Amino acid sequence: MDVHVKFIGSYERDEAIPSVEVAGKIADVLSASLDYLVGKADKQIDQTLLDKVLSSIQQLPNEDREHIMYAIDGLIQHAKTRLAYKK
């Protein structure tokens, strides 16, 4: 990362705040998003899974991609509706 270990320790102890550039490098090394590192994201995205799914879908013809997106939207809406009725 080209960051001295002394600075990493100061970041861990909340004695210093890394620059956006350094924070981006830390996120890359940890395979995490900046939102996750600063506590703004509830869950960390599994980048390997996301890359695999996106790569697979992007290789398909447009019509197939549209069908997949339509199906995903329907599944998400169904899950939200089911959760709303549980309350």
C-alpha positions as semicolon CSV with decimal commas, in nm:
position;residue;x (nm);y (nm);z (nm)
1;M;0,000;0,000;0,000
2;D;0,301;0,230;0,030
3;V;0,191;0,332;0,380
4;H;0,434;0,312;0,669
5;V;0,329;0,070;0,944
6;K;0,346;0,358;1,194
7;F;0,058;0,528;1,012
8;I;-0,147;0,208;0,996
9;G;-0,119;0,180;1,374
10;S;-0,232;0,541;1,419
11;Y;-0,535;0,472;1,199
12;E;-0,624;0,163;1,403
13;R;-0,600;0,362;1,728
14;D;-0,812;0,648;1,587
15;E;-0,520;0,885;1,633
16;A;-0,521;0,983;1,265
17;I;-0,753;0,964;0,967
18;P;-0,616;0,831;0,638
19;S;-0,654;1,036;0,322
20;V;-0,917;0,922;0,077
21;E;-0,640;0,781;-0,142
22;V;-0,494;0,576;0,143
23;A;-0,840;0,467;0,260
24;G;-0,908;0,343;-0,092
25;K;-0,587;0,141;-0,089
26;I;-0,678;-0,009;0,250
27;A;-1,024;-0,100;0,119
28;D;-0,868;-0,267;-0,187
29;V;-0,627;-0,471;0,024
30;L;-0,910;-0,582;0,254
31;S;-1,153;-0,642;-0,037
32;A;-1,404;-0,415;0,133
33;S;-1,592;-0,102;0,033
34;L;-1,510;0,236;0,184
35;D;-1,869;0,250;0,316
36;Y;-1,813;-0,073;0,504
37;L;-1,481;0,044;0,649
38;V;-1,632;0,365;0,788
39;G;-1,941;0,190;0,921
40;K;-2,191;0,328;0,669
41;A;-2,279;-0,012;0,520
42;D;-2,468;-0,277;0,714
43;K;-2,301;-0,567;0,539
44;Q;-1,987;-0,621;0,343
45;I;-2,043;-0,713;-0,019
46;D;-1,888;-1,040;-0,126
47;Q;-1,691;-0,896;-0,419
48;T;-1,597;-1,240;-0,555
49;L;-1,961;-1,344;-0,575
50;L;-2,065;-1,011;-0,724
51;D;-1,792;-1,027;-0,989
52;K;-1,889;-1,383;-1,085
53;V;-2,259;-1,302;-1,116
54;L;-2,202;-0,979;-1,308
55;S;-1,952;-1,140;-1,540
56;S;-2,188;-1,427;-1,614
57;I;-2,487;-1,200;-1,678
58;Q;-2,291;-0,953;-1,891
59;Q;-2,190;-1,231;-2,130
60;L;-2,554;-1,307;-2,211
61;P;-2,758;-1,151;-2,492
62;N;-2,954;-0,836;-2,400
63;E;-3,289;-1,016;-2,406
64;D;-3,168;-1,273;-2,153
65;R;-3,023;-1,000;-1,930
66;E;-3,356;-0,816;-1,935
67;H;-3,538;-1,137;-1,833
68;I;-3,295;-1,196;-1,548
69;M;-3,333;-0,838;-1,422
70;Y;-3,713;-0,869;-1,442
71;A;-3,701;-1,193;-1,241
72;I;-3,467;-1,038;-0,980
73;D;-3,696;-0,736;-0,943
74;G;-3,994;-0,966;-0,892
75;L;-3,814;-1,173;-0,629
76;I;-3,704;-0,862;-0,439
77;Q;-4,059;-0,720;-0,445
78;H;-4,199;-1,052;-0,325
79;A;-3,950;-1,063;-0,035
80;K;-4,029;-0,702;0,066
81;T;-4,402;-0,772;0,059
82;R;-4,360;-1,089;0,266
83;L;-4,152;-0,899;0,524
84;A;-4,409;-0,617;0,539
85;Y;-4,685;-0,865;0,627
86;K;-4,475;-1,023;0,902
87;K;-4,472;-0,699;1,102
